[in-house]
Amino acid sequence: MKKVLVNKKAAKKLEEFFPWVYRSDVISPLEYEAGELVEIYDEGERFLGVGYINPASLITIRVLSFKKEPINHRFIKSRILKAAAKRVKILQHACRVIHSEGDFLPGLIVDKYDEYLSVQFLTAGMVRFKEDILDILINLYEPKGVYVVGEESALKKEGIEPFSQVIGEIPQRVFFEENGVKFAIKLIDAQKTGFYLDQRRNRKALTRYIKQKDRVLDCFCHAGGFGLYAKVYKDAKVRLVDISEEAIALAKENFALNDVKGEFVVANVFDYLRELRKSKEKFDFIILDPPSFAKSKSKKSSALKGFKDITVNAMKIVEDEGYIALFSCSHHIGVKDLEDVILQSAKDNRKTIEVIEYLYQDVDHPYILNNEFSLYLKGILFRVHQI
């Protein structure tokens, strides 16, 4: 295994078990293959960890272990079994069973939907262990089918070609239950790994504040999760909005699967909120759960403008003492950023804000305190009061 030297800045972070080294902190000439295993040392030749390196990636080294140990089939199996053991008490019909750095397997995401697995490879280093990983997962979970994806946008940054394959059989729709709510999802060519499992806890949490027959607006609804919970649990009057016709079609399927009805709108949420303002229509509860507006640090400023836009307009159409839930799924947008957006929007609308709950990713998406970026899903549920 080759050695790589890192500067004092990176060494200090590695001593605190932060699992990444950026390109600017690597001292050694970047003469390595994409995904090659390396031992990491500081300038004084002190061992810091073992990981894989990719000169094409801004995050050039991702740490697999802070101990000097071989990275082989046995190592990968041990990590996968530890991840599985953590889920024994939380495993529902659908669960994330491997969460990249959260399970110390950077670049690997695995979701389990009853008897099917969705596997995503995000880095060249993890792709090197693809056959070992699939062999271990299949022996452990004995799935009927596995959908394997080398995620396009991630792997292009890594300088390798994206890919996909099906092992066994994957039906057109995979069915599962979550907290008593039925869902049908599409695994092949789906967004992410098929469903937003990280919001499971929050879907249930929000229903505590929704009253019977409340008017609920679910924006960026995707497969209809939040709106469907509101309908199934509280028989709310639900309207779901998404720009994707395919997402709305799937949301309709999920409502039909639960034998309930909703109202569905294919529209750009930014434009649609403005239309609702003009029509003076009001809602008791609004969910704003957009896709990642800030996929890189450079996009943060424009992302915050997007959040401000939807939040300002949502405040104009929510009833006095109504609720808004605002989410961000980008680690570049923090809780403080969301608070600032809400405060600025409140000032523009002459409202006061009562924070009800702070909301985060569910426990099968572990947050490792040594890595601030592993807390990526943040939300604030707040109540809007007229001055």
C-alpha positions, 0 to 999 in steps of 0.5 A, a space after each residue: 500500500 502506497 504512502 501519502 503525506 498530508 499537511 498539519 491542517 489535515 493531520 489535526 483534523 484526522 487526529 479528531 477523526 474527521 474522515 476527509 482530506 482535501 486536495 489542497 492539504 495533500 503534500 505528496 505528488 498526486 500520482 495515484 490511481 482513482 480509488 487506490 488504497 493509501 496509508 496516510 502520514 503527517 509531515 513527521 511520518 506519523 501514521 494517521 489512517 488508511 483510506 482511498 485516494 482520488 486525484 480527480 476529486 476535491 475530497 482527495 482522500 476518504 478514510 476507511 480506518 484510523 488503525 493500520 489494518 488491511 482493507 480487504 473482504 474481511 474488513 468490508 464484511 465487518 463494517 457491513 455487519 456492524 451497520 446491520 447490527 445497528 439497525 436491528 431495533 429500528 429496521 422497518 419494512 424500508 430502512 437505510 442499512 448503510 449510510 456512507 461515512 455514517 457507517 464508516 463506508 464512505 461512498 456506499 449507500 444501501 437502502 432495503 425495501 422489504 425483499 429488495 436492495 437499492 445500492 449506490 456507489 458514489 466514489 471510485 474507491 468504493 467501486 473497487 470493492 463492488 463485487 465484495 460488497 454485493 457478495 456480502 449484502 446478498 448473503 446477509 439479506 438474501 434479497 429477491 432483487 438488487 438494483 446497483 447504480 454507480 451514481 452519475 453526477 458523483 462518479 463523473 466528479 470522480 473521473 469514472 463512468 457511471 453504471 447500473 445493473 440488476 441482480 435477480 428481479 426488480 418489479 416495476 413497483 416495490 411495495 412497503 409499509 412505513 408507520 402503517 402507511 403504504 407506499 409503492 416506489 420505483 427503484 430502477 431509474 428512480 431519484 436517489 435510491 427510490 424514496 426519502 427514508 431520511 424523512 420517516 421520523 419527520 413525516 410522523 412528527 408533523 402529523 401531531 400538529 395537523 388537525 382533522 380536516 386541516 388544509 395542508 399544502 405539500 410542496 415538492 411532494 415527490 412520492 407524496 409522503 408528508 401529504 399522505 401521512 396527513 391524509 391517512 392520520 388526520 383526514 386532512 384536505 391535502 394538496 400536493 405540488 411537484 414540477 415532475 409529472 412522474 412524481 405526481 403520478 407516483 403520489 396519486 398511486 400512493 394515495 390510491 394504495 391507501 384508499 384515500 384522496 388528495 388534490 394533485 398539481 403539476 407545477 413549479 412551486 415558486 410560480 404556484 405559491 405566487 398564484 396562490 397569493 393572487 387567489 388569496 387561498 389559505 392553508 393551515 399547514 404548509 410543507 416546504 421540502 425542496 430538493 438540494 438547492 446547494 449541491 456545492 458551497 459556491 451555490 449557497 448564496 443562490 440557494 438561500 435566495 430560493 429558500 427565502 422566496 418560497 418561505 416569504 410566499 408560504 407565509 402569505 398564504 398560511 393562516 394566522 397561527 398556521 404552521 410551516 415546515 421548512 427543510 434543507 437536505 444540503 449540508 452546506 445549509 445549516 440550521 442557522 441559515 434556515 433560521 435567518 431565512 425564516 426571520 427575514 421572511 417574517 420581517 417582510 411579512 410583519 409576522 412573529 415566529 414561534 419555533 415548534 420543533 427542530 427536525 433532523 434525518 432519521 436514525 438509520 442515517 447516522 450523524 457522526 459528530 466528528 464529521 459535521 457534514 454527516 448532519 445534512 437534513 435539517 428542518 424547522 417546524 414553526 408557527 406564524 403569528 400576526 403582529 
